[in-house]
Amino acid sequence: MSNSSSITEFLLLAFADRRELQLLHFWLFLGIYLAALLGNGLIITAIACDHHLHTPMYFFLLNLSLLDLGSISTTLPKAMDNSLWDNRNISYQGCVAQIFMFAFLITAEFYLLTIMSYDRYVAICKPLHYGALLGNRACVHMAAAAWGTGFLWAVLHTANTFSLTLCRGNTLDQFFCEIPQILKLSCSHSFLREVGLLVFSVCLAFGCFVFIVVSYVQIFRAVLRIPSEQGRHKAFSMCLPHLAVVSLFVSTSFFAHLKPPSISSPTMELVVSFLYSIVPPALNPLIYSMRNHKLKQALRKLSIFIIVIMCLHKHFDSSHFC
């Protein structure tokens, strides 16, 4: 038996026990992480550099890519380190930081996805009022509200979670630190306070989910009333990437936390947690760039620019050598 004051580290759940599989996981994680860094980094750079993309939709997409970069960088590097060095440990301070950052970024991302659904609703259902409802100042305020809400929520949950007395060991059934896993180690009745906060959080998240669903019901009703097929195709192209990202985020998150106990197992926990914490940040850039002509054009220009810079750099280096 131990309490929180004597715990200096936690033991995370390993993906595999065999050394060959651990190294395989490391290279797999490294590939996913580099793909996420490249995809989100290109989107951020393209939106920041191309003045044609300085609109509310792409401003919110830039914020989404920043949140995706942060969330995947919170969990995956530690998993890579553990797989590479055959290690399961994470320090107490590292666990606190991981829980805070993950709660902050995931909460902010869900609120931002809700705001993005409102952006699509105004663009399609109230196009004449788009400039008035979603001006520069309004967009900055809404994005700041999403980031600020995530930060305050993370402070509240992290402080409340680690104020509990932990007396059921230090082993977590997860490959990263997560609030429900810490609650399992608590032996005091005070954990009900954090459970209450989590229930309240789920209710707010459900409210955001209902808002997104209602927005898309109105959007699809408006799109189906568009007389031209080209107009309907353009409207669907604007909405489908966001709807796909929301579906991926919500389905994996809800299944991870609301799945039946009968199908719960350590292996299932690893697979599901990987799906909701790693897969969305890695796939979001691909989803958004597949059907978005303007973004694909900006990414193509950026890629050409990078290639030209690299060729010029190589040319000047070879000339200097000669």
Wavefront OBJ file of the C-alpha trace (Angstrom):
o trace
v 0.000 0.000 0.000
v 1.226 3.473 -0.836
v -0.210 6.952 -1.007
v 0.318 9.765 -3.491
v 3.059 11.380 -1.415
v 5.278 8.294 -1.704
v 4.706 7.660 -5.427
v 7.587 8.987 -7.512
v 6.731 7.260 -10.787
v 4.029 5.306 -12.564
v 4.283 2.143 -14.650
v 2.626 2.329 -18.062
v 1.170 -0.571 -20.006
v 3.600 -1.920 -22.594
v 2.485 -2.649 -26.153
v 4.542 -5.850 -26.267
v 6.911 -7.951 -24.150
v 9.076 -9.345 -26.942
v 12.025 -7.179 -27.950
v 11.393 -7.633 -31.675
v 7.802 -6.411 -31.340
v 8.892 -3.461 -29.202
v 11.300 -2.320 -31.913
v 8.614 -2.867 -34.542
v 6.238 -0.664 -32.528
v 8.936 1.990 -32.218
v 9.394 2.232 -35.992
v 5.628 2.193 -36.531
v 5.138 4.993 -34.004
v 8.018 6.957 -35.502
v 6.465 6.717 -38.970
v 3.058 7.850 -37.685
v 4.597 10.688 -35.690
v 6.673 11.969 -38.621
v 3.626 11.753 -40.902
v 1.566 13.757 -38.386
v 4.335 16.353 -38.018
v 4.721 16.659 -41.782
v 0.991 16.792 -42.565
v 0.009 19.259 -39.863
v 3.177 21.302 -40.364
v 2.501 21.668 -44.105
v -1.094 22.734 -43.450
v -0.013 25.335 -40.875
v 2.683 26.708 -43.180
v 0.443 26.737 -46.268
v -2.372 28.584 -44.484
v 0.011 31.069 -42.882
v 1.833 31.846 -46.164
v -1.013 31.845 -48.700
v -3.186 34.972 -48.456
v -5.972 33.185 -50.373
v -6.420 30.970 -47.302
v -6.771 33.826 -44.820
v -10.455 33.109 -44.230
v -12.324 31.918 -41.107
v -12.511 28.281 -42.273
v -8.741 28.012 -42.770
v -8.007 30.040 -39.645
v -9.869 27.433 -37.606
v -8.156 24.643 -39.561
v -4.764 26.151 -38.651
v -5.762 26.073 -34.977
v -6.922 22.471 -35.365
v -3.544 21.475 -36.815
v -1.755 23.171 -33.911
v -3.896 21.239 -31.428
v -3.300 17.978 -33.312
v 0.455 18.543 -33.246
v 0.316 19.208 -29.523
v -1.876 16.221 -28.645
v 0.125 13.644 -30.585
v 3.376 15.107 -29.214
v 2.025 14.659 -25.686
v 1.565 10.884 -25.899
v 3.492 9.342 -28.785
v 7.130 10.386 -28.041
v 6.947 8.803 -24.576
v 5.483 5.609 -26.076
v 8.304 5.584 -28.630
v 10.895 6.072 -25.893
v 9.436 3.229 -23.821
v 9.334 0.868 -26.818
v 12.881 1.704 -27.881
v 14.487 1.332 -24.456
v 12.186 -1.400 -23.082
v 10.981 0.904 -20.328
v 7.566 1.383 -18.705
v 8.329 4.175 -16.265
v 7.046 7.731 -16.295
v 7.839 10.144 -13.481
v 5.123 11.547 -11.237
v 5.746 15.061 -12.609
v 5.781 13.698 -16.157
v 2.439 12.000 -15.583
v 0.937 15.224 -14.216
v 2.217 17.159 -17.229
v 0.937 14.524 -19.661
v -2.552 14.492 -18.147
v -2.714 18.287 -18.116
v -1.536 18.720 -21.711
v -3.704 15.939 -23.102
v -6.836 17.166 -21.294
v -6.102 20.738 -22.388
v -5.550 19.929 -26.062
v -8.342 17.353 -26.459
v -10.909 19.613 -24.774
v -9.846 22.619 -26.848
v -10.008 20.509 -30.020
v -13.559 19.362 -29.371
v -14.735 22.931 -28.723
v -12.911 24.063 -31.858
v -14.630 21.359 -33.929
v -17.930 22.658 -32.564
v -17.006 26.187 -33.632
v -16.019 24.893 -37.079
v -19.461 23.338 -37.486
v -20.966 26.769 -36.736
v -18.657 28.269 -39.376
v -19.921 25.764 -41.967
v -23.531 26.419 -40.898
v -23.215 30.184 -41.388
v -21.328 29.787 -44.687
v -24.044 27.596 -46.219
v -27.258 28.557 -44.437
v -26.599 32.296 -43.938
v -24.035 33.272 -46.600
v -25.140 36.921 -46.725
v -24.374 37.317 -42.999
v -21.073 35.414 -43.088
v -18.838 38.485 -42.984
v -20.799 40.053 -40.138
v -21.067 36.923 -37.992
v -17.543 35.629 -38.611
v -15.309 38.663 -38.903
v -11.652 38.618 -37.920
v -12.311 39.703 -34.356
v -15.123 37.179 -33.871
v -12.951 34.338 -35.191
v -10.066 35.254 -32.880
v -12.431 35.461 -29.903
v -13.987 32.068 -30.660
v -10.612 30.374 -31.133
v -9.321 31.993 -27.927
v -12.434 30.766 -26.108
v -11.743 27.185 -27.249
v -8.089 27.336 -26.133
v -8.963 29.099 -22.871
v -11.762 26.669 -22.006
v -9.457 23.724 -22.624
v -6.771 25.269 -20.424
v -9.107 26.009 -17.503
v -10.739 22.580 -17.764
v -7.336 20.888 -17.738
v -6.193 22.882 -14.693
v -9.369 21.962 -12.823
v -9.251 18.235 -13.644
v -5.502 17.825 -13.154
v -5.471 19.604 -9.800
v -8.492 17.670 -8.589
v -7.163 14.289 -9.804
v -3.761 14.587 -8.160
v -5.218 15.884 -4.915
v -6.612 12.389 -4.331
v -4.939 9.829 -2.097
v -3.468 7.042 -4.220
v -3.034 3.750 -2.389
v -3.533 1.007 -4.977
v -0.051 0.881 -6.408
v 1.347 2.825 -9.334
v 0.517 0.614 -12.345
v -1.641 2.142 -15.072
v -3.507 0.020 -17.614
v -2.723 2.482 -20.372
v 0.255 3.486 -22.537
v -0.047 7.103 -21.358
v -1.297 8.823 -18.222
v -5.051 9.304 -18.245
v -7.461 10.578 -15.591
v -9.666 7.420 -15.398
v -6.534 5.312 -14.842
v -5.388 7.534 -11.968
v -8.858 7.333 -10.420
v -8.532 3.531 -10.324
v -5.572 3.940 -7.949
v -7.529 6.053 -5.477
v -8.885 4.442 -2.321
v -10.645 7.442 -0.802
v -14.227 8.521 -1.316
v -12.975 11.886 -2.546
v -12.578 10.369 -6.025
v -16.343 10.836 -6.381
v -15.657 14.563 -6.715
v -13.558 13.975 -9.819
v -16.118 11.487 -11.138
v -18.730 14.225 -10.766
v -16.540 16.603 -12.749
v -16.053 13.982 -15.435
v -19.807 13.428 -15.678
v -20.308 17.182 -15.989
v -17.644 17.245 -18.725
v -19.402 14.439 -20.588
v -22.679 16.383 -20.395
v -21.017 19.475 -21.877
v -19.390 17.351 -24.575
v -22.767 15.809 -25.357
v -24.217 19.319 -25.649
v -21.510 20.215 -28.183
v -22.217 16.989 -30.041
v -25.931 17.823 -30.237
v -25.045 21.304 -31.526
v -22.878 19.766 -34.267
v -25.629 17.310 -35.251
v -28.300 20.043 -35.388
v -25.963 22.272 -37.420
v -25.391 19.537 -39.977
v -29.086 18.733 -40.209
v -29.675 22.373 -41.147
v -26.678 22.323 -43.510
v -27.856 19.235 -45.408
v -31.381 20.615 -45.670
v -29.963 23.815 -47.188
v -27.616 21.928 -49.525
v -30.415 19.732 -50.875
v -32.359 22.894 -51.775
v -29.504 24.175 -53.990
v -30.760 23.862 -57.585
v -27.452 23.256 -59.387
v -25.506 20.028 -59.030
v -22.235 21.970 -59.103
v -23.392 24.102 -56.179
v -24.369 21.044 -54.163
v -21.011 19.413 -54.919
v -19.124 22.529 -53.781
v -21.140 22.726 -50.551
v -20.577 19.054 -49.778
v -16.855 19.455 -50.478
v -16.752 22.232 -47.867
v -18.534 20.173 -45.220
v -17.522 16.543 -45.682
v -13.895 16.893 -44.449
v -15.045 18.517 -41.222
v -17.810 15.970 -40.785
v -15.315 13.133 -41.323
v -12.916 14.607 -38.739
v -15.734 15.059 -36.206
v -16.980 11.508 -36.797
v -13.488 10.055 -36.324
v -12.847 12.094 -33.176
v -16.238 11.488 -31.548
v -16.578 7.791 -32.420
v -13.122 6.828 -31.135
v -13.388 8.997 -27.995
v -16.872 7.813 -27.077
v -16.021 4.164 -27.642
v -12.840 4.508 -25.565
v -14.685 5.846 -22.535
v -18.179 4.378 -22.903
v -17.473 0.860 -24.161
v -19.163 -2.018 -22.248
v -17.059 -3.516 -19.432
v -17.679 -6.983 -20.875
v -15.373 -6.295 -23.833
v -12.726 -4.503 -21.797
v -9.240 -6.035 -21.640
v -5.654 -4.704 -21.521
v -5.238 -5.359 -25.253
v -8.554 -3.694 -26.069
v -7.602 -0.707 -23.882
v -4.367 -0.258 -25.821
v -6.020 -0.529 -29.231
v -8.901 1.821 -28.417
v -6.711 4.414 -26.696
v -4.350 4.329 -29.685
v -7.298 4.905 -32.023
v -8.625 7.987 -30.236
v -5.346 9.598 -29.158
v -3.051 8.919 -32.134
v -5.094 8.192 -35.258
v -7.153 11.443 -35.504
v -4.159 13.846 -35.313
v -2.335 11.767 -37.933
v -5.296 11.435 -40.338
v -6.834 14.930 -40.047
v -4.375 16.560 -42.508
v -5.060 13.833 -45.072
v -8.827 14.143 -44.642
v -8.809 17.914 -45.071
v -6.447 17.943 -48.035
v -8.230 15.205 -50.027
v -11.312 17.186 -51.167
v -10.187 20.780 -50.607
v -9.013 22.237 -53.919
v -7.658 25.484 -52.466
v -5.686 23.687 -49.781
v -4.285 21.155 -52.262
v -3.227 24.017 -54.531
v -1.528 25.833 -51.646
v 0.228 22.639 -50.527
v 1.405 22.025 -54.102
v 2.873 25.534 -54.295
v 4.528 25.107 -50.923
v 6.023 21.753 -51.939
v 7.420 23.252 -55.150
v 8.873 26.160 -53.189
v 10.547 23.806 -50.702
v 11.988 21.676 -53.532
v 13.358 24.772 -55.297
v 14.954 26.033 -52.072
v 16.553 22.632 -51.457
v 17.898 22.474 -55.040
v 19.313 25.999 -54.796
v 20.898 25.189 -51.448
v 22.437 22.027 -52.899
v 23.650 23.959 -55.962
v 25.322 26.676 -53.899
v 26.913 24.096 -51.599
v 28.400 22.219 -54.577
v 29.608 25.487 -56.159
v 31.264 26.523 -52.924
v 32.932 23.122 -52.689
v 34.292 23.394 -56.232
l 1 2 3 4 5 6 7 8 9 10 11 12 13 14 15 16 17 18 19 20 21 22 23 24 25 26 27 28 29 30 31 32 33 34 35 36 37 38 39 40 41 42 43 44 45 46 47 48 49 50 51 52 53 54 55 56 57 58 59 60 61 62 63 64 65 66 67 68 69 70 71 72 73 74 75 76 77 78 79 80 81 82 83 84 85 86 87 88 89 90 91 92 93 94 95 96 97 98 99 100 101 102 103 104 105 106 107 108 109 110 111 112 113 114 115 116 117 118 119 120 121 122 123 124 125 126 127 128 129 130 131 132 133 134 135 136 137 138 139 140 141 142 143 144 145 146 147 148 149 150 151 152 153 154 155 156 157 158 159 160 161 162 163 164 165 166 167 168 169 170 171 172 173 174 175 176 177 178 179 180 181 182 183 184 185 186 187 188 189 190 191 192 193 194 195 196 197 198 199 200 201 202 203 204 205 206 207 208 209 210 211 212 213 214 215 216 217 218 219 220 221 222 223 224 225 226 227 228 229 230 231 232 233 234 235 236 237 238 239 240 241 242 243 244 245 246 247 248 249 250 251 252 253 254 255 256 257 258 259 260 261 262 263 264 265 266 267 268 269 270 271 272 273 274 275 276 277 278 279 280 281 282 283 284 285 286 287 288 289 290 291 292 293 294 295 296 297 298 299 300 301 302 303 304 305 306 307 308 309 310 311 312 313 314 315 316 317 318 319 320 321 322
